[in-house]
Amino acid sequence: MEGDHIKYVGDTGFTADGEFEDDVLYHAGMFLSPFLN
C-alpha cells in the first residue's frame, strides 16, 4: 500500500489494485465499503 493506493498480487499471480477514499475501496468501477445502510 502506498498512500491511498493498494496493489495486490495473489499466490497464483492474480493482481488487483484500487484507491481508498474515506474508508471506501474503489476498484474496477465498483466500490467496497465496511458500512451497511
C-alpha positions in Angstrom: 0.0 0.0 0.0 1.3 3.4 -0.9 -0.7 6.4 0.2 -4.3 5.7 -0.7 -3.4 3.2 -3.5 -3.4 -0.5 -2.8 -1.8 -3.2 -5.1 -2.4 -6.9 -4.5 -0.6 -9.9 -6.0 -2.0 -13.3 -5.1 -0.2 -16.7 -4.9 -1.4 -17.6 -8.4 -0.3 -14.4 -9.9 -3.7 -12.7 -9.8 -3.3 -8.9 -9.5 -5.7 -6.2 -8.4 -5.4 -2.6 -7.4 -7.6 0.2 -6.2 -7.9 3.5 -4.3 -9.1 4.2 -0.8 -11.2 7.3 -0.2 -13.0 7.8 3.2 -12.7 4.1 4.2 -14.2 3.0 0.8 -12.1 1.0 -1.7 -12.8 1.8 -5.3 -11.7 -0.9 -7.8 -12.7 -1.6 -11.4 -15.8 0.6 -11.4 -17.0 -0.9 -8.1 -16.8 0.2 -4.5 -16.4 -1.9 -1.3 -17.5 -0.3 1.9 -17.4 -1.5 5.5 -20.7 0.3 6.2 -24.2 -1.0 5.8 -27.3 1.1 5.4 
